[in-house]
């Protein structure tokens, strides 16, 4: 009869360490801890194998009497999802679906534009400049009512910046509880345009909650913003000097504006200033605010206000294959609805049926959104003073939020310039200019790009972002 061998303490310890290591590997293996049924195996309009593991579903925020169900979509990194950062994209609008960015700039798919104006359903193809080449990308439809997200009470479709940030933090804390394998990954918050109002406030909320005892700690490392809303006065006052710098108004009118408005071009009650501002608006009438060189084609945003300080309507376009400089305009709203507002599309993406979540709209009209955070300086200072990484970048052809406005605002933070204004390069060509400030702040322009730089120059925007998030010494 064989006798059972008794392990000595060294062997037993080694086996315990091996078992612990295997459990750790299982824990950090992408997707192993994802909720049952969350994996996405097909994407609307795309034919082929997904480039990485994708997941989708809902996270409920609020409380029992006021439940709001926020839809999310996670595309894991194609490089190393175990170690690569997780980036949550906060869409602008201020109330537009995260699939806007997913399909037009940073996500793993892009629409084949030749399909937009034909009877066939639109098709999607792989995006060679997807952020999933360097990070896991998390999109969330926020606030409730946007995209596939929905609320159980109509009162929840009346919202503001403060409520939205509270919901987003609630979303993140519950999302990480379901996707624990990503808790140790570096975590970044990103957005463009109006999300400049949301991102730094959410960053501050994460840091504040991380300090609370018995609270789950989010491994926050920093945030990024492009052409961001940061201060109502600075952005609106920047339109006149920027328009003169790029040759949109005459020198005579500019000098008259300088004299009569005394530096305040927006919301100035001086009659002479107002008269000159009327001339200013006449001279820029028809200019595309999002890219001053592109045709003024916009598509229906569903904005609920008569006047918006920031998003006057997105313009999606492409670089023509026949010319490296030709730009074409396309109305994308119909294509997006064909992809996402169908029973088949909903089934593939684990979205609720229209009877529950409503019809899919990128920027639905029924949301009543109020901006209640007008300046973001204190939030940026609260985060950057602790040394967290920040990347601000601007398409230098945007009149909507000019790069010069962001630079003027940066000066108000009173951080020392550690690297002066200098060009940065992609494939031996100048791709823009950058400045580095103390407290880990990097600012860069993307030469020739508009309001959302990755829409216009996706390769250059991709290179800049990858260099920053990977911690390159400079762009």
C-alpha positions, 0 to 999 in steps of 0.5 A, spaced: 500 500 500 502 506 498 503 512 503 501 519 502 507 523 502 507 529 507 509 536 504 515 539 508 513 547 510 518 549 504 514 545 499 507 547 502 509 554 501 511 554 494 504 550 492 500 556 496 504 561 492 503 558 486 495 557 487 495 564 489 499 566 483 494 562 479 488 565 482 491 572 481 492 571 473 484 568 473 482 575 476 486 580 472 484 576 465 480 580 461 473 579 461 473 573 467 470 577 472 465 581 467 457 580 468 454 574 465 451 575 458 455 582 458 460 580 452 458 583 445 460 578 439 457 582 434 457 589 432 452 593 428 454 594 421 461 590 422 462 583 419 468 580 422 471 578 428 471 583 433 479 586 434 478 585 442 473 583 447 467 587 448 462 588 453 456 592 454 450 593 459 447 597 464 449 600 471 443 603 475 444 609 479 440 613 483 435 610 488 429 606 488 424 612 487 429 615 482 432 609 478 436 611 472 439 606 468 446 608 464 448 604 458 455 603 457 460 599 452 467 597 453 472 595 448 478 592 451 485 594 449 488 590 443 495 591 446 495 589 453 488 589 457 491 586 463 496 592 464 494 598 459 490 604 462 482 604 462 479 610 459 472 613 460 470 617 454 465 623 457 461 625 451 460 633 450 453 635 447 452 636 453 447 631 452 449 626 446 451 619 446 458 616 447 457 612 440 458 619 437 466 618 438 466 611 438 464 611 431 467 617 428 474 618 432 476 614 437 473 607 437 475 601 434 470 602 428 468 607 423 462 608 418 464 607 411 462 613 408 460 611 401 454 607 404 451 613 408 446 616 402 444 609 399 438 605 401 443 599 404 444 599 411 451 603 413 457 598 414 462 599 419 470 597 418 476 597 423 479 604 425 486 604 424 487 609 429 482 607 435 484 608 442 483 601 443 490 600 440 493 603 447 487 603 452 481 599 454 475 604 452 469 605 456 463 609 453 457 611 457 451 614 455 450 620 460 445 623 462 439 618 462 435 619 456 441 619 451 442 613 447 440 607 450 440 610 457 433 611 460 430 613 467 424 611 470 421 618 471 420 623 466 423 628 472 430 625 471 430 628 464 431 635 467 438 635 469 444 639 470 452 638 470 452 637 478 447 631 477 451 628 472 457 628 475 454 625 481 451 619 477 457 618 473 461 617 480 455 612 482 456 609 475 464 608 476 463 605 483 458 600 481 462 599 474 468 597 477 465 593 482 462 588 476 469 589 472 474 588 478 479 585 474 480 592 471 481 596 478 489 595 478 489 598 471 491 606 470 484 610 470 483 616 465 477 620 464 477 624 457 472 628 453 472 634 448 468 640 448 462 641 453 465 635 457 470 640 459 465 642 464 464 635 467 471 631 466 475 635 471 469 635 476 468 628 476 476 627 477 475 631 483 470 627 485 474 621 484 479 623 488 475 626 494 471 619 494 478 615 494 480 618 501 474 616 504 475 610 509 472 603 506 470 606 499 473 602 493 479 606 490 479 608 483 486 608 480 485 615 477 492 617 474 489 623 470 485 626 465 485 629 457 480 634 454 480 637 447 478 644 445 474 644 452 469 648 455 473 651 461 470 658 462 464 662 459 467 669 459 474 667 456 471 662 450 466 667 448 471 673 448 476 669 444 472 669 438 474 676 436 481 676 436 482 669 433 477 671 427 482 676 426 488 672 427 486 667 422 484 673 417 476 672 417 475 680 419 478 686 417 483 690 421 479 696 421 473 692 424 478 689 429 481 695 431 474 698 432 472 692 436 478 693 441 477 701 442 469 700 443 469 693 447 475 694 451 477 687 451 470 684 453 467 682 446 461 678 449 456 680 453 458 688 453 452 693 454 456 698 450 452 701 444 458 702 440 461 695 442 454 692 440 454 695 433 461 693 432 459 686 434 453 686 429 458 687 424 463 682 426 457 677 426 456 679 419 463 678 417 463 671 419 456 669 417 457 662 414 463 660 417 463 653 420 465 654 427 468 647 428 473 648 422 473 655 419 476 652 412 470 646 412 463 647 408 458 649 414 455 642 414 451 640 420 447 635 422 441 635 427 443 635 434 437 635 438 439 641 442 434 643 447 436 651 448 435 656 443 442 658 444 448 654 446 455 657 448 459 651 445 456 646 441 452 649 435 452 642 431 457 637 430 460 636 423 462 630 421 466 629 414 472 625 411 479 626 408 477 624 401 481 618 398 482 622 392 486 628 395 489 628 401 486 635 402 479 634 400 474 634 405 467 632 404 461 633 408 456 628 410 449 627 415 451 622 419 444 622 424 441 617 419 446 612 418 447 612 426 440 611 427 440 605 422 445 602 426 443 603 433 435 604 433 433 597 430 431 591 434 437 587 431 442 592 433 439 593 440 440 585 441 447 585 439 449 591 444 445 588 449 440 594 449 433 595 452 427 595 447 425 601 445 418 600 449 423 601 455 429 605 453 425 609 448 428 610 440 435 611 440 437 618 439 444 621 439 442 627 442 435 627 444 430 633 444 426 631 451 432 632 455 432 639 459 439 640 460 442 646 464 449 648 465 450 650 473 458 650 473 460 656 469 468 656 470 472 650 472 479 653 474 478 651 481 477 644 479 483 643 475 487 646 480 484 642 486 486 636 481 493 638 478 496 641 485 496 634 487 500 632 481 495 628 476 497 628 469 493 632 464 493 633 457 489 639 453 489 639 446 486 643 441 485 643 433 487 650 431 482 651 426 476 651 431 472 658 432 467 654 437 473 654 442 479 657 439 486 654 442 488 661 444 482 661 449 485 655 452 492 658 452 489 664 455 485 660 461 492 656 462 495 662 464 490 663 469 493 657 473 499 660 474 504 654 473 511 655 470 512 653 463 517 648 463 517 647 456 516 653 451 512 653 445 515 649 440 513 644 434 512 637 435 512 632 429 509 626 426 513 622 421 518 628 420 512 633 419 510 639 424 503 636 427 502 642 431 505 646 437 506 644 444 507 647 451 509 643 458 507 646 464 509 645 472 504 640 475 504 635 469 500 639 464 501 638 457 498 643 452 498 641 444 495 644 438 494 639 432 495 643 426 489 643 421 484 640 425 478 642 428 473 642 434 474 635 435 481 633 432 481 626 431 475 627 427 479 631 422 486 628 423 485 622 426 493 619 425 496 625 428 491 626 434 492 618 435 500 619 435 499 625 440 494 621 445 499 615 445 505 618 446 502 622 452 498 616 455 504 612 454 508 617 458 513 619 453 518 625 455 515 629 449 510 629 444 
